[in-house]
């Protein structure tokens, strides 16, 4: 597609995204499926451009609204400002007037603008993150504006990390071990994994390094009974199953059948035979109650605001509100309450979110522990050290707290809870 036509396609995609009535990745996928003639390079330019606008939306909107001399709808001006093609494609996509306008606006001194505008955060989230992170806030806000790297988890049932890195090397795809996870591989760029044999054969799965650490915190053993309570598409389920060496029983619960359906092809690639996907109606489903008191380990990766994933899902900061977070907190408390009933005495539960907000994290756990003296908090760092993970800077206050500017991962929180064993 000619760069000029690509610019207007980006405008159309962005116009739909900015309604914020659907996830940005779903909108982009739908548009790309409708344009099978687009090559890989054009698809990447479109994706990078619209996500650049979403990341920097408040700043770019302020610039675009300050000068409408080139005309056109706001979505077109935003697409011009966010264009991510190379210099040649930029020259071919823009008129001379648009090119000069873009250069003039992007060279302005942004320091004259309020910080919340510069960091492209809604006011409520700017206030919440400042309160939670204090002096670290500027570094965190800046990190959230950068695209996330592509992390993979090596399937230890089929291969070793060294073999995977070597295989990527032979494909001329730069890859390196992740900093913390013993299974993690970080790639440069965004190769088409679905076309690679090592992906199709189940050697690797896409999973952020922070998410991999949740499985290490739960640390399931061979032959145990385990539940992944909010399994979604099953990334953590697969990591848990590999740790169990495909033994025991691993239940993957979720309320959304379409999410669990995405687990099926991943399960086939993985070679696991101990995973049992189960669609539940809600956290109090009869299928949950039947397993009460029978589980050795339970992972609760609770539904949350997702604000720790803004590097890869920047639309979330524009789609969430304080009221949405309050609803999430109530849901999280209910899910944790129900999931806790599954544990045997002496069993371990990991409560986790990909949120940066204390209201969804430690405050939920603190309230649960206050109401349940039969549970105690276990230091997450000590468990990770037992798993061979250098955890000194991961859990300085007891619970796991991962931040993109510190650890290079998505923002994650996790608390480890243990049900007291009966007195001898």
C-alpha positions in Angstrom: 0.0 0.0 0.0 1.2 3.5 -0.8 2.3 5.4 2.3 -0.3 8.1 1.7 -3.1 5.4 1.7 -1.5 3.8 4.7 -1.8 7.1 6.6 -5.5 7.3 6.0 -5.9 3.6 7.0 -4.2 4.5 10.2 -6.6 7.3 10.7 -9.6 5.0 10.2 -8.2 2.5 12.7 -7.5 5.2 15.2 -10.9 6.7 14.9 -12.5 3.4 16.0 -9.9 2.9 18.8 -10.6 6.3 20.3 -14.2 5.3 20.9 -12.8 3.1 23.7 -15.7 0.6 23.4 -13.4 -2.3 22.6 -9.8 -3.4 23.3 -7.3 -1.7 20.9 -5.7 -5.0 19.9 -9.1 -6.4 18.9 -9.8 -3.3 16.8 -6.4 -3.5 15.1 -6.8 -7.2 14.4 -10.2 -6.7 12.8 -8.9 -4.0 10.5 -5.8 -6.0 9.5 -7.9 -9.1 8.7 -10.0 -7.0 6.5 -6.9 -5.9 4.5 -5.1 -9.2 3.6 -3.3 -7.4 0.8 -1.1 -5.5 3.4 2.5 -6.8 3.7 4.2 -7.4 7.0 6.0 -4.0 6.9 2.8 -2.1 6.3 1.1 -3.9 9.1 3.9 -3.1 11.5 3.8 0.6 10.6 0.1 0.7 11.2 0.4 -1.1 14.5 3.3 1.0 15.7 1.6 4.3 14.7 -1.7 3.8 16.4 -0.1 2.4 19.5 2.3 5.4 19.6 -0.8 7.7 19.6 -2.5 5.7 22.3 0.6 5.8 24.5 1.1 9.6 24.1 -2.6 10.5 23.5 -2.9 13.3 25.9 0.3 15.0 24.8 -0.3 14.5 21.1 -3.9 15.7 21.4 -2.8 18.8 23.2 -0.3 19.5 20.4 -2.8 18.7 17.6 -5.5 20.9 19.2 -3.1 23.8 19.6 -2.7 24.2 15.9 -5.3 23.0 13.3 -3.7 24.9 10.4 -3.3 21.7 8.3 -7.0 21.0 8.6 -8.5 17.5 8.7 -10.2 15.6 11.6 -8.3 15.3 14.9 -7.7 11.6 14.2 -5.8 12.5 11.0 -3.7 15.0 12.8 -2.9 12.5 15.6 -1.9 9.9 13.0 0.4 12.4 11.4 2.1 13.2 14.7 2.3 9.5 15.7 3.6 8.2 12.3 6.2 5.4 12.9 7.4 4.6 9.4 10.9 5.5 8.3 11.9 8.9 7.0 11.2 8.0 3.4 7.8 6.7 4.1 7.1 9.8 6.2 8.0 12.0 3.3 5.8 10.0 0.9 2.8 9.8 3.3 2.6 13.5 4.2 2.1 16.6 2.2 4.8 19.2 2.5 2.5 21.3 4.7 1.7 18.3 7.0 5.4 17.5 7.2 6.4 21.0 8.3 3.5 21.1 10.8 4.5 17.8 12.3 8.1 18.9 12.7 7.2 22.2 14.2 4.9 20.7 16.8 7.1 17.8 17.8 10.0 20.2 18.3 8.1 22.3 20.9 9.3 22.3 24.5 6.9 19.9 26.3 8.2 21.1 29.7 5.7 24.0 29.4 2.8 21.5 29.7 1.5 20.0 32.9 3.2 16.7 33.9 0.1 14.7 33.5 -0.1 15.9 29.9 3.6 15.2 29.3 3.2 11.6 30.7 -0.1 11.2 28.9 -2.0 10.0 32.0 -5.6 10.8 33.0 -5.7 13.1 36.0 -7.0 10.4 38.4 -4.3 7.9 37.5 -1.6 10.6 37.7 -2.7 11.3 41.2 -2.9 7.7 42.2 0.5 6.7 40.9 2.2 9.8 42.4 0.7 8.9 45.8 1.8 5.2 45.5 5.3 5.7 44.1 6.4 9.1 45.3 9.9 10.0 44.0 9.8 7.0 41.7 6.8 8.3 39.8 8.7 10.1 37.0 10.8 7.0 36.2 7.7 4.8 36.3 5.6 7.2 34.1 8.4 7.4 31.6 8.8 3.6 31.5 5.1 3.1 30.9 5.4 5.1 27.6 7.9 2.7 26.1 6.8 -0.4 24.1 7.3 -3.6 26.0 9.9 -6.2 24.8 8.8 -9.6 23.6 9.4 -12.3 26.3 9.1 -16.0 25.8 8.9 -18.9 28.3 10.9 -22.0 27.4 8.9 -25.2 27.7 11.2 -27.3 29.9 9.3 -30.5 29.0 10.7 -30.2 25.5 14.0 -28.3 25.6 16.4 -26.0 27.5 16.8 -22.3 27.3 20.3 -22.5 25.9 19.0 -24.6 23.0 16.2 -22.0 22.3 18.7 -19.1 22.3 21.0 -21.1 20.0 18.1 -21.8 17.6 17.1 -18.1 17.5 20.8 -17.3 16.8 20.8 -19.6 13.8 17.7 -17.7 12.6 19.5 -14.4 13.0 17.0 -13.3 15.6 18.8 -11.7 18.6 17.7 -13.4 21.8 19.0 -13.3 25.4 18.1 -14.9 28.8 15.8 -12.8 30.9 17.2 -11.3 34.2 15.1 -13.3 36.7 13.1 -16.2 35.3 15.2 -19.3 34.6 12.9 -20.1 31.6 12.7 -16.6 30.1 14.1 -15.5 26.7 13.8 -11.9 25.5 13.8 -11.1 21.8 14.8 -8.0 19.9 12.1 -6.9 17.5 8.8 -8.7 16.8 9.4 -11.8 14.6 6.5 -13.7 13.2 6.6 -16.5 15.8 3.8 -18.4 14.3 6.0 -19.1 11.3 8.8 -20.6 13.3 9.2 -24.4 13.9 10.4 -23.9 17.5 7.1 -22.1 18.3 4.8 -24.5 16.4 6.6 -27.5 18.1 5.9 -26.0 21.5 9.4 -25.1 22.6 8.3 -21.6 23.6 5.3 -19.7 24.5 4.8 -15.9 24.7 4.8 -14.8 28.3 6.1 -11.7 30.1 8.9 -12.5 32.5 6.9 -11.1 35.4 4.1 -13.5 34.7 6.6 -16.4 34.7 7.6 -15.5 38.2 4.1 -16.2 39.5 4.5 -19.9 38.7 7.8 -19.9 40.6 6.0 -18.4 43.6 3.3 -21.1 43.6 6.0 -23.7 43.0 3.7 -26.7 42.4 5.2 -30.2 42.8 4.8 -33.4 40.9 1.6 -35.2 41.6 -0.2 -32.3 43.4 -3.7 -31.0 43.0 -3.5 -27.4 41.7 -6.0 -24.8 40.5 -5.3 -21.8 38.2 -8.5 -20.0 39.3 -8.5 -17.2 36.6 -6.7 -19.0 33.8 -7.7 -16.9 30.9 -5.8 -18.1 27.8 -3.6 -20.3 30.0 -0.1 -18.8 29.8 0.4 -19.4 33.5 -1.4 -22.7 33.4 1.1 -24.0 31.0 4.0 -22.8 33.1 2.5 -24.6 36.2 1.9 -27.8 34.2 5.6 -27.9 33.1 6.7 -27.4 36.7 4.5 -30.4 37.7 6.2 -32.4 34.8 2.7 -33.1 33.5 1.7 -35.1 36.6 -1.0 -34.6 39.1 -4.1 -32.6 38.2 -4.1 -29.0 37.1 -7.5 -27.3 36.8 -7.8 -24.2 34.6 -10.9 -22.3 35.7 -12.3 -19.3 33.9 -15.7 -17.7 33.5 -15.1 -17.0 29.8 -15.3 -20.0 27.5 -13.8 -18.0 24.6 -10.6 -17.4 26.7 -10.3 -21.0 27.6 -10.7 -21.9 24.0 -7.5 -20.1 23.3 -5.8 -22.5 25.7 -6.5 -25.6 23.6 -4.0 -25.1 20.7 -1.4 -24.0 23.2 -2.0 -27.1 25.3 -1.6 -29.3 22.2 1.8 -27.6 21.5 2.9 -27.9 25.1 2.7 -31.7 25.3 1.0 -31.5 28.7 -1.5 -34.1 29.7 -2.4 -33.0 33.3 -4.5 -29.9 32.5 -8.3 -29.8 32.9 -9.9 -26.7 31.5 -13.2 -25.9 33.3 -15.7 -23.1 32.5 -17.3 -21.8 35.7 -20.3 -19.5 35.9 -18.9 -17.4 38.8 -16.5 -17.8 41.7 -19.1 -19.7 43.8 -19.9 -22.2 41.0 -20.8 -25.7 42.2 -17.7 -27.1 40.5 -15.6 -24.9 42.7 -17.4 -26.0 45.9 -17.0 -29.7 45.0 -13.2 -29.2 45.2 -13.2 -27.4 48.6 -10.4 -28.4 50.9 -8.7 -30.7 48.3 -6.1 -28.5 46.6 -2.4 -28.3 47.4 -1.9 -25.0 45.6 -4.1 -22.3 44.1 -3.1 -19.4 41.8 -5.4 -16.4 41.8 -4.3 -14.1 39.0 -7.3 -11.9 39.6 -9.1 -9.8 37.0 -7.8 -6.2 37.5 -7.4 -2.8 35.9 -4.4 -4.1 34.0 -2.5 -0.8 34.6 0.8 -2.7 35.0 0.6 -3.6 31.3 0.3 -0.1 29.8 3.5 -0.6 27.8 1.6 -3.2 25.7 -2.0 -2.1 26.4 -1.9 1.7 26.5 -5.6 2.0 25.8 -6.4 0.7 29.3 -5.5 4.0 30.9 -8.2 5.7 28.8 -10.8 3.0 29.3 -10.6 2.7 33.1 -12.1 5.0 35.7 -11.9 5.1 39.5 -15.4 3.5 39.6 -14.1 0.7 37.4 -11.2 0.1 39.9 -13.7 0.1 42.8 -15.8 -2.6 41.1 -12.6 -4.6 40.4 -11.6 -4.4 44.1 -15.0 -5.9 45.1 -14.7 -8.6 42.5 -11.1 -9.4 43.6 -12.1 -9.8 47.2 -14.9 -12.2 46.3 -12.7 -14.3 44.1 -9.9 -14.5 46.7 -12.5 -15.5 49.3 -13.9 -18.3 47.2 -10.5 -19.5 45.9 -9.2 -19.8 49.5 -11.8 -22.4 50.3 -10.1 -24.8 47.8 -6.9 -25.2 49.9 -6.0 -28.1 52.1 -4.5 -27.2 55.5 -0.9 -26.3 54.8 -1.7 -25.4 51.2 -0.4 -22.4 49.4 -2.3 -19.6 47.6 -0.8 -16.9 45.4 -2.9 -13.8 44.9 -1.6 -11.7 41.9 -2.6 -8.8 39.7 -1.0 -6.9 36.8 -2.1 -3.7 38.5 0.1 -0.9 39.9 -2.6 0.3 42.4 -2.3 -0.6 46.1 -6.1 -0.7 46.3 -6.1 -3.8 44.0 -3.0 -5.4 45.6 -1.8 -5.2 49.2 -5.1 -3.7 50.4 -7.1 -6.6 49.1 -4.7 -9.1 50.8 -4.6 -7.2 54.0 -8.4 -7.2 54.3 -8.5 -10.9 53.5 -5.9 -11.7 56.2 -7.7 -9.6 58.7 -10.9 -11.7 58.2 -9.0 -15.1 58.0 -6.6 -15.8 60.8 -6.2 -19.3 59.5 -4.0 -17.8 56.8 -0.6 -16.2 57.0 1.5 -14.2 54.6 4.8 -15.9 53.5 7.7 -13.8 52.2 7.8 -14.0 48.4 11.5 -13.3 48.2 12.4 -16.3 50.3 10.3 -18.6 48.0 11.9 -17.2 44.9 15.4 -17.6 46.4 14.5 -21.3 47.0 13.7 -21.5 43.3 17.1 -20.1 42.4 15.9 -16.6 41.5 17.9 -13.7 42.8 15.1 -11.9 44.5 16.7 -9.2 46.7 15.1 -6.3 44.7 11.8 -8.1 43.8 10.1 -8.4 47.2 11.7 -5.9 49.6 8.5 -5.6 51.7 7.5 -9.2 51.7 5.2 -9.3 48.6 6.4 -9.4 45.0 6.3 -6.0 43.4 7.5 -5.8 39.8 7.9 -2.4 38.0 8.9 -1.7 34.4 11.4 1.0 35.3 13.1 -1.2 37.9 12.8 -4.7 36.6 12.1 -4.4 32.8 8.9 -6.4 33.2 5.2 -5.5 33.3 3.9 -4.2 36.5 3.0 -7.2 38.7 2.0 -7.7 42.3 1.8 -11.0 44.1 1.3 -12.1 47.7 1.9 -15.7 49.0 -0.6 -17.0 51.5 -0.5 -20.3 53.4 -3.3 -22.0 55.2 -2.2 -23.1 58.7 -1.7 -26.9 59.1 -3.7 -28.4 62.0 -1.8 -28.6 65.3 -0.1 -32.0 65.8 
